[in-house]
Structures are given as C-alpha cells and as structure tokens.
Amino acid sequence: MSDDLTLLADEFWEATLRFQPTYRHMLGDYRDVGSWEHASREAEASHVAELRDLAARVEAVDEGALTDDQRLTRDVLIASATTTADLTATPLTGLAANPVSGPQRQLALVLGLLSVPDESVAAQMPAKLDGVGEYLHELAVRTREATAVGWVSPEFAVTETLDQLDRLLTTPLEDDSVVAAVKLPDGVDAEEARSELRAVVERSVRPGFEAFRDALRETLPDARPEERCGLSWLDGGDEAYAASLRYFTTTDKSAREIHEIGLAQVAKLADEYRALGPEVVGTDDLAEIFEAMRTDPKLHFEHADELIEQSKVALARAEAAMADWFEVVPKAPCAVEGTTVGAKAFYFAPATDGSRGGTFFVNTEDASSWGRFELEAMAFHEGVPGHHLQLAIASELPDSVPEFRKHLHNSAYAEGWGLYSERLSDEMDLYSGAIDRMGMFSADSMRACRLVVDTGLHALGWSRQQAIDYMVANSPLTEGVCRPEVDRYICRPGQATSYMVGRLEIERIRREAEQRQGDRFDVRRFHSAVLDSGSLPLGVLDRVVSTRLP
C-alpha cells in the first residue's frame, strides 16, 4: 500500500506541474520549458477530473498499513487535490479583468524570474511565448463565456485593465518589456535571440493581448458597478467564494466566522497602538496616531536605494540570530532586489537546481509610499525568518519526503508563517526600535482588515468604497494604499484571508504545545515541527505538532 501511495503522490505532483508548466520551470525543472498555462474550459475540466480521481484513489489506500509520515502524505494529498479541484471548477477564471495582477501586469515579471541556464532552454523560450499568446486567446474565450451567463468583472477592473492593455499594445516593439525580461545564457547570440523573441511577441503575444482586450471591451455594457463588485451578487457566487475560502484558508471556517475574527483582531490592535503611540508619535489618540503614520514626512522614505539597503540590513540581523530560535536553516541564500511592478513586497523561492536562490522583492516605484515603520516587518515576513526560511527549508527536505510536499503552496500555512514571523521577530528582539514595532502593528492591521473586508465584499455585499473606507478608518494605511489593496481582494477572492487565519492557527498550536509540554517546551523544536514537513493544511499541521510535541 505504501508503494501505491508513493506512486499516487508522484502522479499528483506531475498533474500539478503539467497544469502549471511555468511553476515547473521556476523550480528548475525544464521538461516543459516550451509550454505555458492553459485557461480553456476543457483544460480546467480535465484537471478537475484528474484531481478528483486521484483524491478518490488516495482515500482508498489502507491508512492502517501506513507509517506516520505516509499518513501525513495521504492527508495532504486528499486535502490538496480536493480543494484545488473545487476551486478550479468554479467560474472564477472568467472574471479575468485584473488591474492589480493580471497578465498584462505580471507577464514580464514572471518571465524575468525564469532561469535560462543553457542554449537548449533558450531555444525553447520562443515556444513559451507562443504558449502565452494561446493562453491569452483562451482567456478571451473564457471572458466571453462568463459574460454570457452573467459573470462579468466590475467596471473599474475592466476599464483599468483596458487602459493597461492599451498602453502595453502601443509600446514600440523594440521596447517591449516581455522581450527584455527573458534571460539569455552565455554562448547565445543575444541580438539574434532577441530578434526572434520580438517576432513571437509580434505574431503571437500581442495578438493574444488584443483578443483579450477585445473580449473585455465587449463586457463593458454589462460590467458591474462598484456597489456590486463582490461574488455574492453573482448567481453561484456564494458557492464559489466558499470554495475559495476552503482553498486559501485550508479550513471550513465560514465567511461570517472569518469576518468576526477580523473584527476582534482590529479591536485588539487598537489597544496596542494606544499603548505604543505616546513613544512614537506623542499621543495615544488612535486617529492621531494613524494620521501621523500616514502623513509625517519623517516617517516615510524618500529614495528607492534606502528601501533595498535597509532591507538587507534587517535580513542580516535576522540571519545572525537564527541559531537561538531554529534548529535548521536553509542552505540557499536570500537576496533583496527592487522592482517597479507587482505587490509592494513579495518573495520567490529558490530554484531546485541551485541556479537561483530565494529573492525578496521590494517595489520601489514610489519610495515615499513606504513608511519607515513598515520595512522591517515586511523584510522579516518575506525574507528571514519568514517565507525564505519556510520555503527554502521545504525545498531542501530529504529525498524520502515526496516531491510535492517540498513545493506545494498552502496559502494559510505559508502566509500564516510569514505573519507569525513578524510577531516572532519581536520575540527575537529584531526590531530596531519602537517605530519599527509600530510597523509590526501596521502590518497586522492590514491583515486583520483583510478578514473583514474580503468577507464583507464577497459575502456581505459591501461596495468597493465601503471596503476602502473601513480600511482607512481602522489602519494607518493611506487611501492610496487601501484602494489597490481592496481591488486586489475584489479580483482574487479569499486569498487575502489566509494570512491572519494562518497566523492565529499557528499561534494557537504553539500555545497548546507550550501548555502540554511546560518546562519541556523548546521553541526551536516547535519551529522544526512546523517547518520540516513541507507546506501543510492547517488541520494536518495541528496533528503533526501534537504528535511531535506530546
């Protein structure tokens, strides 16, 4: 039976990477290097059927014949295959207008992260771009199909995405960001390779973007107003949102329950701000604290290079403290790089072939939008002891651990660990001072507000402006920050709830381990129990820690 499980684990991972060839490439596996994802209904339906069949076959494996680690693999397989199939089966692909992280925003960034180690991989990059063009045509079809049954993106998302597409398509081909993003190895005729890439962009990628743009333009008459931007306004939207919450939180918590958890966290944070406010801004009045954090020039950066340099300093301080808090640290290094696209900060894990270490990206497009209080918490979340530690340790697990457990992404586990790391860094005395600790509260405010706002939008019928107003009133974030944050939640339902749900669960699991073990509790062993089994659904993580730390 254990042999059957091993084969099923391999089959699941192969199915996952076949459906996500770009992720395979990013991991340093070049078998499908000339491929791109598919957005067609047929491709998704086939993947859903494959996952459901896999889940059924894994459930049929005799649990009593398995070791503890094999039972762990079984539990993760069933949960991951089921929730992924449920989410993929929803009509969400058809809501393709996304001005925050749509393909028109992300394509060049993603291509720039793909290793091209030799001439054979470089020779496949034009085929990959042809795949991008095919994907965009499929996305146009899905957009039209969704519109026909009343699933249309909000008007603001459509118009802003159209503006971005218009700018992209009027950029001279010689300046195309996609062509510039593709890395080329030594030994390749760069001028000839770039010329071939430009030809593919002209014949395939740009026509794909044009088809996508045309489909979005057709949706404008039916696009939803800001007052009805959430999923609850769509026929079947409640079911789609429930599937999204199960996938991203790896729990069965309802939207209402998550909403209430968020309200409680927002109230708790208000007390923490008031306690630290006099030291940082000279008042314990919450509104005045928030206003100072938004507007005081002394509390904001001016130059992009400061963001990069201070992030490196913070990570070096964290790396120096690892031995007292962790039994294992990853071999792969963590670099810091600036970018002008994507989220405010994000992390990409190392390639498995060693061609690329982990990278913490800082968006330097508008340095003044960064509060000085924000940077350290963000560096600890995205880098060390946050995502880099979690993802790099997982990727370096021994061969006895199934490959999928090294690289699978459970959002509540991964983002929960990142957010847990911000508070852990306070325990580790890593913050430079009170202002940086206030940044930890600010980061918490964003994640607590996400629970309220995401569920408000998609389950309770909130308007876009209602969501923005709530975040501005209950955090030190400016409206200029809150607006794209809210737009992100509208365009990617449920994902934003994973951070705080995950952190609170990890904290609960730790409290219970401390109570069980008393004087025997060792935080380093707890962190090993959390990190050395790969990315886990939260219920599985609870069982792992309970077994490891009885």
C-alpha positions in Angstrom: 0.0 0.0 0.0 2.8 2.4 0.7 4.1 1.8 -2.8 0.7 2.7 -4.1 0.8 6.0 -2.1 4.2 6.9 -3.4 3.0 6.4 -7.0 -0.1 8.5 -6.3 2.0 11.3 -4.7 4.2 11.3 -7.8 1.1 11.3 -10.1 -0.4 14.2 -8.2 2.7 16.3 -8.4 3.1 15.5 -12.1 -0.5 16.5 -12.8 0.0 19.7 -10.8 3.2 20.7 -12.8 1.7 19.7 -16.1 -1.2 22.1 -15.4 1.3 24.8 -14.2 4.3 24.5 -16.5 5.6 27.9 -15.5 5.9 26.8 -11.9 7.7 23.7 -13.1 10.2 26.0 -15.0 10.5 28.2 -11.9 11.5 25.2 -9.8 14.3 24.5 -12.2 12.7 21.5 -14.0 13.0 22.1 -17.7 10.9 19.3 -19.1 8.0 21.5 -20.3 10.1 24.6 -20.7 8.4 25.5 -24.0 4.9 25.4 -22.5 2.7 28.0 -20.8 -0.5 27.5 -18.8 -3.9 26.9 -20.4 -7.1 28.8 -19.5 -9.5 26.8 -21.6 -12.6 25.3 -20.1 -11.5 21.9 -21.4 -8.1 22.1 -19.8 -9.6 23.0 -16.4 -12.3 20.4 -16.6 -9.7 17.7 -17.4 -7.6 18.8 -14.5 -10.5 18.8 -12.1 -11.5 15.3 -13.2 -7.9 14.1 -12.7 -7.6 15.6 -9.2 -11.0 14.1 -8.1 -9.9 10.7 -9.4 -6.6 11.0 -7.6 -8.3 12.0 -4.3 -10.6 9.0 -4.5 -7.8 6.6 -5.1 -5.7 8.1 -2.2 -8.7 7.7 0.1 -8.9 4.1 -0.9 -5.4 3.4 0.4 -5.5 1.4 3.6 -4.5 4.0 6.3 -3.7 1.3 8.8 -0.9 -0.1 6.6 1.0 3.3 6.5 3.7 4.8 8.7 3.0 8.2 10.4 4.8 10.1 7.6 2.9 8.2 4.9 -0.4 9.0 6.7 0.8 12.7 6.6 1.3 12.4 2.9 -2.1 10.8 2.4 -3.9 13.6 4.4 -2.1 16.3 2.4 -2.9 14.7 -0.9 -6.6 14.3 -0.2 -6.9 17.9 1.1 -4.9 19.5 -1.6 -6.4 17.6 -4.5 -10.0 18.2 -3.2 -9.7 21.9 -2.5 -7.8 22.6 -5.7 -10.4 20.7 -7.8 -13.2 22.6 -6.0 -11.7 26.0 -6.7 -10.7 25.1 -10.3 -14.3 24.0 -11.0 -15.7 27.5 -10.2 -16.3 30.1 -13.0 -13.7 32.4 -11.5 -11.3 32.2 -14.5 -13.9 34.1 -16.5 -13.6 37.1 -14.2 -10.3 37.9 -15.9 -10.2 41.7 -15.6 -7.5 42.3 -13.0 -5.6 45.6 -13.0 -3.5 44.5 -10.0 -2.0 41.2 -11.1 -3.5 40.3 -14.5 -1.2 39.0 -17.3 -0.7 42.5 -18.6 0.9 43.4 -15.3 2.7 40.2 -14.4 4.0 38.6 -17.6 7.3 40.4 -17.8 7.9 39.9 -14.1 7.3 36.2 -14.2 9.4 35.7 -17.4 12.3 37.6 -15.7 12.3 35.1 -12.8 12.7 32.0 -15.1 16.2 30.6 -15.3 17.6 30.1 -18.8 20.8 28.2 -17.9 21.9 27.0 -21.4 21.3 27.2 -25.1 18.8 24.3 -25.2 16.5 26.1 -22.7 17.0 29.4 -24.5 15.9 27.7 -27.8 12.5 26.9 -26.2 11.7 30.4 -25.0 10.0 31.5 -28.3 7.7 28.4 -28.0 6.9 29.5 -24.4 5.9 32.9 -25.7 3.7 31.3 -28.4 2.1 29.5 -25.4 1.5 32.8 -23.8 -0.4 34.0 -26.9 -2.5 30.9 -26.9 -3.3 31.3 -23.2 -4.4 34.9 -23.8 -6.7 33.8 -26.6 -8.2 31.2 -24.3 -8.7 33.9 -21.6 -10.6 35.9 -24.2 -12.9 33.0 -24.8 -13.5 32.4 -21.1 -14.3 36.1 -20.6 -17.0 35.9 -23.3 -18.4 32.6 -21.9 -18.6 34.1 -18.4 -20.3 37.2 -19.7 -22.9 35.1 -21.5 -24.1 33.7 -18.1 -23.8 37.0 -16.2 -20.4 36.5 -14.7 -18.8 39.9 -15.5 -16.0 41.7 -13.8 -16.6 45.0 -12.0 -16.5 48.0 -14.3 -13.5 49.6 -12.6 -11.5 46.4 -13.1 -12.4 46.2 -16.8 -11.7 49.9 -17.6 -8.4 49.9 -15.7 -7.2 46.6 -17.3 -8.2 48.0 -20.7 -6.1 51.2 -20.1 -3.1 49.0 -19.2 -3.6 46.8 -22.3 -3.8 49.9 -24.5 -0.5 51.2 -23.1 1.1 47.8 -23.5 0.0 47.4 -27.1 1.1 50.9 -28.1 4.6 50.5 -26.7 7.1 50.2 -29.6 8.1 46.6 -30.2 11.8 47.5 -29.6 10.9 48.5 -26.1 8.6 45.6 -25.3 9.1 44.5 -21.7 8.5 40.8 -22.4 11.4 40.7 -24.8 13.7 42.4 -22.4 12.6 40.2 -19.5 13.8 36.9 -21.0 17.2 36.0 -19.7 19.8 34.7 -22.1 22.8 32.5 -21.2 26.3 32.9 -22.3 27.0 31.4 -25.7 23.8 32.6 -27.3 23.8 35.2 -30.0 21.8 37.8 -28.0 20.9 40.0 -30.9 19.5 37.1 -32.9 17.7 35.6 -29.9 16.0 39.0 -29.1 15.0 39.4 -32.7 13.3 36.0 -32.7 11.6 36.8 -29.4 10.3 40.1 -30.8 8.9 38.2 -33.8 7.0 35.9 -31.5 5.7 38.8 -29.5 4.5 40.4 -32.7 2.8 37.3 -34.2 1.5 35.7 -31.0 1.7 37.6 -27.7 0.4 40.9 -28.9 -2.5 39.4 -30.9 -3.3 37.4 -27.7 -3.4 40.6 -25.7 -5.5 42.3 -28.5 -8.0 39.4 -28.3 -8.2 39.7 -24.6 -8.7 43.4 -24.8 -11.5 43.0 -27.4 -13.3 40.5 -25.1 -13.0 42.9 -22.2 -14.4 45.8 -24.3 -17.4 43.7 -25.1 -18.1 43.2 -21.4 -18.3 46.9 -20.6 -22.1 47.3 -21.1 -22.7 44.5 -18.6 -19.8 45.3 -16.2 -20.9 45.5 -12.5 -20.9 48.8 -10.7 -18.7 49.3 -7.6 -21.7 48.8 -5.4 -22.0 45.2 -6.6 -18.4 44.2 -7.0 -18.3 41.1 -4.8 -19.1 37.5 -5.6 -22.4 37.4 -3.6 -24.0 39.5 -6.3 -23.5 36.7 -8.9 -25.5 33.6 -9.4 -23.5 30.9 -7.8 -21.1 33.4 -6.3 -21.6 32.3 -2.7 -20.6 28.7 -3.6 -17.5 29.9 -5.5 -16.5 32.1 -2.5 -16.9 29.2 -0.1 -14.7 27.1 -2.3 -12.1 29.9 -2.4 -12.1 30.2 1.3 -11.6 26.5 1.8 -8.7 26.5 -0.7 -6.9 29.5 0.7 -7.5 29.0 4.5 -7.4 25.2 4.4 -10.2 25.3 7.0 -14.0 25.0 6.9 -14.4 28.5 8.5 -17.4 30.3 7.1 -17.3 33.8 5.7 -19.2 35.1 8.7 -16.9 33.4 11.2 -13.8 34.9 9.4 -15.5 38.3 9.4 -16.0 38.2 13.1 -12.4 37.1 13.8 -11.2 40.1 11.8 -13.4 42.5 13.8 -11.9 41.1 17.1 -8.3 41.4 15.8 -8.9 45.0 14.7 -10.2 45.9 18.2 -7.2 44.2 19.8 -4.8 46.1 17.7 -6.4 49.4 18.6 -5.2 48.8 22.2 -1.7 48.0 21.1 -1.4 51.2 19.1 -2.6 53.3 22.0 0.0 51.7 24.3 2.9 52.5 22.0 1.6 55.7 20.4 3.0 58.2 23.0 6.5 56.9 22.5 6.4 57.0 18.7 4.1 60.0 17.8 3.4 61.6 21.2 -0.3 60.6 21.6 -2.5 57.7 22.5 -5.4 59.0 20.3 -5.9 56.3 17.7 -7.0 58.7 14.9 -4.0 61.0 15.6 -1.6 58.0 15.6 -2.9 56.8 12.2 -2.7 60.3 10.7 0.9 60.8 11.9 1.9 57.4 10.4 0.2 58.4 7.1 1.5 62.0 6.7 4.6 62.7 8.8 7.4 63.1 6.3 9.9 61.9 8.9 8.2 58.6 9.0 8.5 57.9 5.2 11.3 57.0 2.8 12.5 59.3 0.1 14.8 57.2 -2.0 14.5 53.7 -3.6 18.0 52.7 -2.7 17.2 53.2 1.0 14.5 50.5 0.7 16.9 48.0 -0.7 19.8 48.8 1.7 17.7 48.8 4.9 16.0 45.5 3.9 19.5 43.9 3.5 20.5 45.3 7.0 17.3 43.9 8.6 17.8 40.4 7.0 21.4 40.3 8.1 20.4 41.0 11.7 17.8 38.2 11.5 20.2 35.7 10.0 22.6 36.3 12.8 20.0 35.4 15.4 18.8 32.1 13.8 20.7 29.6 15.9 18.8 30.6 19.1 15.4 30.1 17.5 15.8 27.4 14.8 17.4 24.0 14.7 17.7 24.1 10.9 18.4 27.0 8.5 18.4 26.7 4.7 21.5 26.4 2.5 20.0 28.7 -0.2 20.8 32.4 0.3 18.1 35.2 0.3 18.7 38.2 -2.0 17.0 41.5 -2.0 16.0 43.1 -5.3 14.0 46.2 -6.3 11.1 46.1 -8.8 8.6 48.5 -10.1 5.7 46.0 -10.8 3.7 43.7 -8.6 2.8 43.9 -5.0 4.5 46.2 -2.5 6.8 43.3 -1.5 6.9 39.6 -2.4 9.2 36.6 -2.4 10.2 33.9 -4.9 11.6 30.6 -3.6 14.9 29.2 -4.8 15.1 27.0 -7.9 15.6 23.4 -7.0 18.6 23.1 -9.4 20.5 25.7 -7.4 20.5 28.2 -10.3 18.7 30.8 -8.3 18.5 31.5 -4.5 15.5 32.9 -2.8 14.6 36.6 -3.6 12.7 39.2 -1.6 11.4 41.8 -4.0 10.7 45.4 -2.8 8.5 47.6 -5.0 10.5 50.8 -5.3 8.2 52.5 -7.8 7.1 55.1 -5.2 9.6 55.1 -2.3 7.6 57.8 -0.4 4.6 55.4 -0.2 6.8 53.3 2.2 6.6 54.2 5.8 9.9 53.8 7.6 8.0 51.8 10.2 6.8 49.3 7.5 10.1 48.0 6.1 11.5 45.7 8.9 8.2 43.8 9.4 8.0 43.3 5.7 11.6 42.1 5.4 11.1 39.6 8.2 7.8 38.4 6.7 9.1 38.0 3.1 12.7 37.0 3.9 14.1 35.7 7.2 12.6 34.3 9.4 9.5 34.3 7.1 9.0 33.0 3.6 12.6 32.3 2.8 13.1 30.1 5.8 9.8 28.3 5.3 10.1 27.7 1.5 13.8 27.1 1.3 13.8 24.6 4.2 10.9 22.8 2.5 12.7 22.7 -0.9 15.8 21.2 0.8 13.9 18.3 2.6 15.4 14.9 2.1 14.6 12.6 -0.8 12.4 10.4 1.5 9.8 13.3 1.5 7.6 13.2 -1.6 8.5 16.0 -4.0 5.1 17.6 -3.9 5.4 18.3 -0.2 8.6 20.2 -0.8 6.9 22.7 -3.2 3.2 22.7 -2.7 1.8 26.0 -1.6 -0.9 26.1 1.1 -1.6 29.8 1.4 -2.8 29.8 5.0 0.3 27.8 6.1 2.8 29.9 4.1 1.3 33.3 4.6 0.4 32.4 8.2 4.0 31.6 8.8 5.1 34.9 7.2 2.7 36.8 9.5 3.7 34.7 12.5 7.3 35.6 11.7 6.6 39.3 12.2 5.5 38.7 15.8 8.2 36.1 16.3 10.8 38.8 15.2 9.5 40.9 18.1 10.2 38.0 20.5 13.7 37.7 18.9 14.3 41.4 19.6 15.0 42.1 15.9 13.1 45.4 15.5 15.4 48.4 15.7 13.0 50.5 17.9 9.5 51.5 18.8 8.8 52.9 15.4 9.6 49.6 13.7 7.4 47.8 16.3 4.6 50.1 15.3 5.2 48.9 11.7 4.5 45.4 13.0 1.1 46.7 14.2 0.5 48.3 10.9 1.2 45.1 9.0 -1.2 43.3 11.4 -3.8 46.0 10.7 -3.7 45.3 7.0 -4.1 41.5 7.6 -6.9 41.9 10.2 -8.8 44.3 8.0 -8.5 41.8 5.1 -10.6 39.4 7.1 -13.3 42.0 7.5 -13.1 43.5 4.0 -12.7 40.4 1.9 -15.7 38.7 3.5 -17.5 42.0 3.5 -17.1 42.4 -0.2 -17.8 38.8 -1.3 -20.3 37.5 1.3 -22.0 40.5 2.8 -22.5 42.7 -0.3 -20.1 45.6 0.6 -19.3 48.2 -2.0 -15.8 49.0 -3.1 -15.9 52.3 -1.4 -17.3 50.8 1.8 -14.3 48.4 1.9 -11.8 51.3 1.3 -13.4 53.4 4.0 -13.2 50.6 6.5 -9.5 50.0 5.9 -8.7 53.7 6.1 -10.7 54.1 9.4 -9.1 51.1 11.0 -5.5 51.2 10.0 -2.7 53.7 9.4 -2.8 52.9 5.7 -3.5 55.8 3.3 -6.4 55.7 0.9 -3.8 55.4 -1.9 -2.6 52.1 -0.4 -6.1 50.9 0.6 -7.6 51.3 -2.8 -5.3 48.9 -4.7 -5.4 46.6 -1.7 -9.2 46.4 -1.9 -9.0 46.0 -5.7 -6.7 43.0 -5.1 -9.3 41.4 -2.8 -12.1 42.0 -5.3 -10.1 40.4 -8.2 -8.8 37.5 -6.2 -11.5 36.5 -3.7 -10.4 34.7 -0.5 -6.6 34.7 -0.8 -6.2 37.7 1.5 -7.9 35.9 4.4 -5.2 33.3 4.5 -2.6 35.4 6.3 -4.3 36.1 9.6 -6.3 32.9 9.7 -3.0 31.0 9.3 -1.1 33.1 11.9 -3.8 32.7 14.5 -3.9 28.9 14.0 -0.1 28.7 14.3 -0.2 30.7 17.4 -2.9 28.5 18.9 -1.0 25.4 18.0 2.1 26.8 19.8 0.1 27.8 22.9 -1.3 24.3 23.2 2.2 22.8 22.8 3.5 25.1 25.5 0.7 24.1 27.8 1.2 20.3 27.1 5.0 20.4 27.5 5.5 23.0 30.2 9.2 23.2 31.0 10.0 20.7 28.3 8.9 23.2 25.6 11.7 24.3 23.3 10.8 26.9 20.7 13.4 25.6 18.3 11.8 22.1 18.3 8.4 23.7 17.8 9.7 25.6 14.8 11.2 22.3 13.4 7.8 20.6 13.9 6.1 23.4 11.9 8.7 23.7 9.1 10.2 20.3 8.4 7.2 18.5 6.8 6.6 21.0 4.0 3.5 23.1 3.3 0.6 21.6 5.2 -3.2 22.3 5.5 -3.7 23.8 9.0 -5.6 20.8 10.4 -2.8 18.5 9.3 -0.2 20.8 10.8 -2.1 20.7 14.1 -1.8 16.9 14.2 1.9 16.9 13.2 2.8 19.3 16.1 0.7 17.4 18.6 2.5 14.1 17.6 5.9 15.6 17.6 5.5 17.6 20.8 3.2 15.5 23.0 
